[in-house]
Structures are given as C-alpha cells and as structure tokens.
Amino acid sequence: MDLGEPVTSASLAARLRVPTGPLFFPVTAYGPDGRIDLDACRAHVRRGVEAGAAAVFACCGTGEFHALTPEEFQECVRAAVTETAGRVPVVAGTGYGTALAERYARLAADAGADGLLALPPYLVVAAQEGLLRHYRRLAAATPLPLIVYQRDNAVLTPATVVELARTEGVVGLKDGVGDLDLMQRIVSTVRGEAPGDFLYFNGLPTAELTQPAYRGVGVTLYSSAVFCFAPEIALVFHRALDAGDDPTVRRLLDGFYRPFVDLRSKGRGYAVSLVKAGVRLRGLDVGEVRPPLHEPTEEHVKQLGRLIERGYALLEECQEGK
C-alpha cells in the first residue's frame, strides 16, 4: 500500500466489523533523551501485528496523543503504516479544537493512515449542536473515515449520533463513558432512524472487563490496552468471548482482568503509564511517559509483574481444562 492511499470508508468499516483479533492501541516509545524512538515504535507495532492484532490505532490515548508534536505524530503514524505494510488497517488519533484536528487529520492522511479516531475537543464543554458541527467539519476536511470517541466533555445524545451516522465519512462511535443505558438507546435509535453499517466500540480503559455487558447492547468491538504487553492473554480472551466460551472468559476476568483494573485504579494516568510499564516488563524498552503523566510506583510495577505471570499461568490452566 502506498503512503497517502487510504482505503475507502466502506472497506475500513468492513475490515473492522468482524475483527480477527483484538484492536491494538500501541504505546509511543521514547528514548533515554526523551525523544521519539521510532525503531522501538516499529518493533512494538510489528510484535502486535505478528501476535494477531486486527488493527493498529496509532497515537491515540494509550499512545499519548496529547504529548506529541504534530511532527512527532506524523512520524509515528508513518512508522505504523510502514510496519503494518497493509496487513491490517492503521487508524490515527486526532483532536484538540476543530482547526488543529483538521491539521492532524491531514498529517495522518499524508502518512498513509486508513482512518481517524477523533478524541474529544480540547477543554470546552460544548452543546450537542457544537459537537455535531465539529465532527462534521472534521469529516469534510479529510478523505479518511472517522470514528468519534465519546467521553469526558463529549457525550452525545442518541439524536446527535443519528446525525453523525448520516454524515458522509463518519463510520463509527467509540464509547468511553460506560453508561449502558445511553449506549442501548444510541444503538436502538440509530438502528431505527439511520440503518446501515455504523460501528460501535467499547473504549473504556481495560475494555475486556466490561465487554460481556457491552456485547449484550450490541457493541462487539473493543480496544485492548492489555494487548500491548500481554497479547496472548488478550487474544485468548477475544477468541473465548467470540466463541461463547464462558468458563475461559470468567477465569480470565476473575483471575487477571479484574485484578489488573484494581491495580490500574491505584494511580491517576495508570491507564497509560501502567500499560507502558507492562511493555517494558515484557522486554521492549519504550521509555517512560511524558508529563503531565507520571510513572507507576516501584511496588505497583512489581505487582504488575506478578499479575502478568498469573495471567499466563491462567492461559495454561485454560488450555489444560479443554
């Protein structure tokens, strides 16, 4: 695939609709001097694709989009595109105000990305009309298919999502709110008023913990930060969930994912910094997080190491039980 030749909206949606594996949200690697380490970025993406990722979401929340300059952002997206070589789609983050979001979208398109994940606008709490204008302008400014990420200051009503589903170039909604009542109303309303192939994603931190509930609403896609450092665990969980293998799902939820969420909840920003620590524990030096995030405590990193060991032991138990 040539850089700057993204797939169409229809083909991206088709590739994401029934994923063959977890959706991979890689961390962004930094060297000892704090600069982007593109070699480590490429190695991280390569390992994820080879492990079975169905898509790469580069420079999004786990990838510290907020901490990257436009130039660094484009370098990282281009590295992901080059490393995947068309084997799986690459979706890049974008955000801030409308003008900057459009600029990042153009940078992502020039780097060869296949789509965009639109993070909430910076700081302001906008009304539904303003949010709709923002995402419509962003969709019109780029040839890349757009997935809207609702969370924090960008929570959408069912009526607004219907309008987004009718907007050319907008292909899906990622939910980071966790309000299942709202999501059920959104899915039902869009199904009735804008039928089509609109995609829905569970975008909560450590989405595996809530994915059984989201599946009941009709949301089958989810992001996996755990895939960054324990791809085998994430892949077995993904396959078990798809196959209706409830014993394996419960064993991994109870023995690994819930304890991981408990540990993640012990520090602000751990949804990123603890994941990055996990990547380092698994043998790839991706550096520390940039400010304003901070590193996990030494004790929490030790707990993470023990939990990862427990997770892989659970995989063996699951295999022996079959």
C-alpha positions as CSV (number, residue, x, y, z in Angstrom):
1,M,0.0,0.0,0.0
2,D,1.4,3.4,-1.0
3,L,1.5,6.1,1.6
4,G,-1.2,8.6,1.1
5,E,-3.6,6.0,-0.4
6,P,-6.0,5.2,2.4
7,V,-8.7,2.6,2.0
8,T,-12.3,3.8,1.5
9,S,-14.8,4.3,4.3
10,A,-16.7,1.2,3.2
11,S,-13.6,-1.0,3.1
12,L,-12.3,0.3,6.5
13,A,-15.7,-0.4,8.1
14,A,-15.7,-3.9,6.5
15,R,-12.3,-4.7,7.8
16,L,-13.2,-3.6,11.3
17,R,-16.7,-5.0,11.5
18,V,-15.6,-8.6,12.2
19,P,-12.1,-8.4,13.6
20,T,-9.8,-11.4,13.5
21,G,-8.2,-10.4,16.8
22,P,-8.0,-7.5,19.3
23,L,-7.8,-3.9,18.3
24,F,-4.3,-2.8,19.2
25,F,-3.6,0.6,20.7
26,P,0.2,0.8,20.9
27,V,2.2,3.0,23.3
28,T,4.5,5.6,21.8
29,A,8.2,4.8,22.6
30,Y,10.7,7.4,23.8
31,G,14.5,7.0,24.1
32,P,16.6,7.9,27.1
33,D,16.8,11.5,25.8
34,G,13.0,11.8,25.8
35,R,12.7,11.9,22.0
36,I,10.6,9.6,19.9
37,D,12.3,6.2,19.4
38,L,11.0,5.2,16.0
39,D,12.8,1.9,16.0
40,A,11.1,0.8,19.2
41,C,7.8,2.1,17.9
42,R,8.1,0.0,14.8
43,A,9.2,-3.1,16.9
44,H,6.2,-2.6,19.1
45,V,3.8,-2.4,16.2
46,R,5.5,-5.3,14.4
47,R,5.1,-7.5,17.5
48,G,1.5,-6.6,17.8
49,V,0.6,-7.4,14.2
50,E,2.5,-10.7,14.3
51,A,0.7,-11.6,17.5
52,G,-2.7,-11.2,15.8
53,A,-3.9,-7.7,16.1
54,A,-6.8,-6.9,13.7
55,A,-6.0,-3.2,13.5
56,V,-3.5,-0.7,14.8
57,F,-4.8,2.5,16.5
58,A,-1.7,4.7,16.5
59,C,-1.1,7.8,18.6
60,C,-4.4,7.6,20.4
61,G,-5.0,7.7,24.2
62,T,-2.6,4.9,25.1
63,G,-0.1,6.3,22.5
64,E,-0.1,9.7,24.4
65,F,-1.6,11.8,21.5
66,H,-1.7,14.7,23.9
67,A,2.1,14.7,24.4
68,L,3.1,14.6,20.7
69,T,4.1,17.5,18.5
70,P,2.5,17.4,15.0
71,E,5.8,16.4,13.5
72,E,6.2,13.5,16.0
73,F,2.7,12.5,15.5
74,Q,3.2,12.1,11.7
75,E,6.4,10.3,12.2
76,C,4.8,7.7,14.5
77,V,1.8,7.2,12.2
78,R,4.0,6.8,9.2
79,A,6.1,4.2,11.1
80,A,3.0,2.3,12.0
81,V,1.8,2.4,8.4
82,T,5.2,1.2,7.1
83,E,5.4,-1.6,9.6
84,T,1.9,-3.0,9.0
85,A,2.5,-2.8,5.2
86,G,-1.2,-3.1,4.6
87,R,-1.7,-6.3,6.6
88,V,-4.1,-4.5,8.9
89,P,-5.6,-1.0,8.9
90,V,-4.0,1.8,10.8
91,V,-6.2,4.3,12.5
92,A,-4.6,7.5,13.8
93,G,-5.8,9.8,16.6
94,T,-6.8,13.4,16.2
95,G,-8.1,16.0,18.5
96,Y,-8.0,19.5,20.1
97,G,-10.0,22.3,18.5
98,T,-11.5,21.9,15.0
99,A,-8.7,23.6,13.2
100,L,-6.0,21.5,14.9
101,A,-8.0,18.4,14.5
102,E,-8.2,19.0,10.8
103,R,-4.4,19.6,10.7
104,Y,-3.7,16.3,12.4
105,A,-6.2,14.6,10.1
106,R,-4.2,15.9,7.1
107,L,-0.9,14.8,8.6
108,A,-2.4,11.3,9.2
109,A,-3.7,11.1,5.6
110,D,-0.3,12.1,4.3
111,A,1.4,9.5,6.4
112,G,-0.9,6.8,4.9
113,A,-3.3,6.1,7.7
114,D,-6.6,4.3,6.9
115,G,-8.8,6.2,9.3
116,L,-9.1,8.5,12.3
117,L,-10.2,8.3,15.9
118,A,-11.5,11.8,16.9
119,L,-10.7,12.4,20.6
120,P,-12.9,15.0,22.4
121,P,-12.3,18.6,21.7
122,Y,-9.9,20.3,24.0
123,L,-11.2,21.7,27.3
124,V,-14.5,23.2,26.3
125,V,-17.9,21.7,27.2
126,A,-19.9,22.2,24.1
127,A,-23.6,21.7,23.3
128,Q,-24.7,19.0,21.0
129,E,-25.0,21.4,18.1
130,G,-21.4,22.5,18.5
131,L,-20.1,18.9,18.8
132,L,-22.0,17.9,15.7
133,R,-20.5,20.9,13.8
134,H,-17.1,20.0,15.0
135,Y,-17.2,16.3,13.8
136,R,-18.9,17.2,10.6
137,R,-16.3,19.7,9.7
138,L,-13.6,17.2,10.6
139,A,-15.2,14.6,8.4
140,A,-15.5,17.0,5.5
141,A,-11.8,18.1,5.8
142,T,-10.3,14.7,5.3
143,P,-10.7,11.6,3.0
144,L,-10.2,9.4,6.0
145,P,-13.1,7.6,7.6
146,L,-13.8,9.0,11.1
147,I,-14.6,7.2,14.3
148,V,-15.9,9.6,17.0
149,Y,-14.7,8.9,20.6
150,Q,-17.3,10.0,23.2
151,R,-16.1,10.5,26.7
152,D,-15.5,13.3,29.3
153,N,-16.6,16.6,27.7
154,A,-18.0,15.0,24.5
155,V,-21.0,12.9,25.5
156,L,-23.6,12.5,22.7
157,T,-27.3,12.1,22.7
158,P,-28.9,9.4,20.5
159,A,-30.3,12.1,18.2
160,T,-26.8,13.5,17.7
161,V,-25.3,10.1,16.9
162,V,-28.1,9.6,14.3
163,E,-26.9,12.7,12.6
164,L,-23.3,11.6,12.8
165,A,-24.3,8.2,11.3
166,R,-25.9,10.1,8.4
167,T,-22.8,12.2,7.9
168,E,-20.6,11.1,5.0
169,G,-17.2,9.9,6.3
170,V,-18.3,9.1,9.9
171,V,-18.3,5.3,10.3
172,G,-18.5,4.7,14.0
173,L,-18.7,5.7,17.6
174,K,-16.3,4.6,20.4
175,D,-17.8,4.9,23.9
176,G,-15.6,5.8,26.8
177,V,-18.5,6.8,29.1
178,G,-19.7,3.4,30.3
179,D,-23.4,4.3,30.5
180,L,-25.0,1.2,29.1
181,D,-28.5,2.8,29.2
182,L,-27.2,5.6,27.0
183,M,-25.5,3.1,24.7
184,Q,-28.6,0.9,24.3
185,R,-30.6,4.0,23.4
186,I,-28.0,5.1,20.9
187,V,-27.7,1.7,19.2
188,S,-31.5,1.3,19.1
189,T,-32.2,4.8,17.8
190,V,-29.5,4.6,15.1
191,R,-30.8,1.2,14.1
192,G,-34.3,2.6,13.6
193,E,-33.5,6.0,12.1
194,A,-30.2,5.6,10.2
195,P,-29.9,1.9,9.4
196,G,-26.6,0.8,7.9
197,D,-23.2,-0.4,8.9
198,F,-22.4,2.1,11.7
199,L,-19.7,0.7,14.0
200,Y,-19.7,0.8,17.8
201,F,-16.6,0.3,20.0
202,N,-16.2,-0.2,23.8
203,G,-13.5,2.3,24.6
204,L,-13.4,2.1,28.4
205,P,-10.0,1.5,30.0
206,T,-9.3,-2.2,30.1
207,A,-12.4,-2.7,28.0
208,E,-12.3,-6.5,28.4
209,L,-13.7,-6.1,31.9
210,T,-17.0,-4.6,30.6
211,Q,-17.1,-6.3,27.2
212,P,-19.5,-9.1,28.1
213,A,-22.0,-6.4,29.1
214,Y,-21.4,-4.3,26.0
215,R,-22.0,-7.3,23.8
216,G,-25.5,-7.5,25.3
217,V,-26.1,-4.0,24.0
218,G,-24.8,-4.9,20.5
219,V,-21.3,-3.5,20.8
220,T,-18.9,-6.2,19.7
221,L,-15.7,-4.1,19.0
222,Y,-13.4,-3.0,21.8
223,S,-10.0,-1.6,22.4
224,S,-7.3,-3.6,24.2
225,A,-4.5,-1.9,26.0
226,V,-3.6,-5.3,27.6
227,F,-2.7,-6.5,24.1
228,C,0.3,-4.0,24.3
229,F,2.1,-6.1,26.9
230,A,0.2,-9.5,27.1
231,P,-1.1,-10.2,23.6
232,E,-1.5,-13.9,24.2
233,I,-3.9,-13.2,27.1
234,A,-5.8,-10.6,25.1
235,L,-6.1,-12.9,22.1
236,V,-7.3,-15.9,24.1
237,F,-9.9,-13.7,25.8
238,H,-11.1,-12.3,22.5
239,R,-11.5,-15.7,21.0
240,A,-13.3,-17.1,24.0
241,L,-15.7,-14.2,24.0
242,D,-16.5,-14.7,20.3
243,A,-16.9,-18.4,20.8
244,G,-19.2,-18.1,23.8
245,D,-16.6,-19.9,25.9
246,D,-17.9,-18.5,29.2
247,P,-15.6,-20.6,31.5
248,T,-12.5,-19.1,29.9
249,V,-13.9,-15.6,29.9
250,R,-14.8,-15.8,33.5
251,R,-11.5,-17.3,34.5
252,L,-9.5,-14.5,32.8
253,L,-11.9,-11.8,34.1
254,D,-11.7,-13.0,37.7
255,G,-8.0,-14.0,37.7
256,F,-6.4,-11.4,35.6
257,Y,-8.5,-8.5,34.2
258,R,-10.4,-7.5,37.4
259,P,-7.1,-7.5,39.5
260,F,-5.4,-5.5,36.7
261,V,-8.2,-2.9,36.8
262,D,-7.9,-2.8,40.6
263,L,-4.2,-2.1,40.2
264,R,-4.7,0.4,37.4
265,S,-7.1,2.3,39.7
266,K,-4.4,3.0,42.2
267,G,-2.9,5.8,40.3
268,R,-4.1,8.6,38.0
269,G,-2.9,8.1,34.5
270,Y,-2.1,4.4,35.1
271,A,-4.3,3.5,32.1
272,V,-1.3,4.7,30.1
273,S,1.7,4.6,32.4
274,L,1.0,1.1,33.8
275,V,0.5,-0.3,30.3
276,K,3.8,1.2,29.3
277,A,5.5,-0.4,32.3
278,G,4.0,-3.7,31.2
279,V,5.6,-3.3,27.8
280,R,8.9,-2.7,29.5
281,L,8.5,-5.7,31.7
282,R,7.9,-7.9,28.7
283,G,11.3,-6.9,27.2
284,L,10.8,-3.9,25.0
285,D,12.2,-0.6,26.2
286,V,9.7,2.0,25.2
287,G,10.8,4.6,27.8
288,E,8.7,6.4,30.3
289,V,5.5,8.5,29.9
290,R,5.8,12.2,29.2
291,P,4.5,14.9,31.6
292,P,1.9,15.5,32.8
293,L,1.6,11.7,33.3
294,H,3.9,10.1,35.8
295,E,5.4,6.6,36.3
296,P,3.8,3.9,38.5
297,T,5.5,3.3,41.8
298,E,8.1,0.6,42.1
299,E,5.7,-1.5,44.2
300,H,2.9,-1.2,41.7
301,V,5.3,-2.3,38.9
302,K,6.2,-5.4,40.9
303,Q,2.6,-6.2,41.4
304,L,2.0,-5.8,37.7
305,G,4.9,-8.3,37.0
306,R,3.3,-10.8,39.3
307,L,-0.1,-10.3,37.8
308,I,1.3,-10.8,34.3
309,E,2.8,-14.1,35.4
310,R,-0.5,-15.1,36.9
311,G,-2.3,-14.3,33.6
312,Y,0.0,-16.5,31.6
313,A,-0.4,-19.3,34.2
314,L,-4.2,-18.9,33.7
315,L,-3.7,-19.5,30.0
316,E,-2.1,-22.8,30.7
317,E,-4.9,-23.7,33.1
318,C,-7.5,-22.8,30.4
319,Q,-5.7,-25.0,27.9
320,E,-5.4,-27.9,30.3
321,G,-9.2,-27.6,31.1
322,K,-10.2,-28.2,27.4
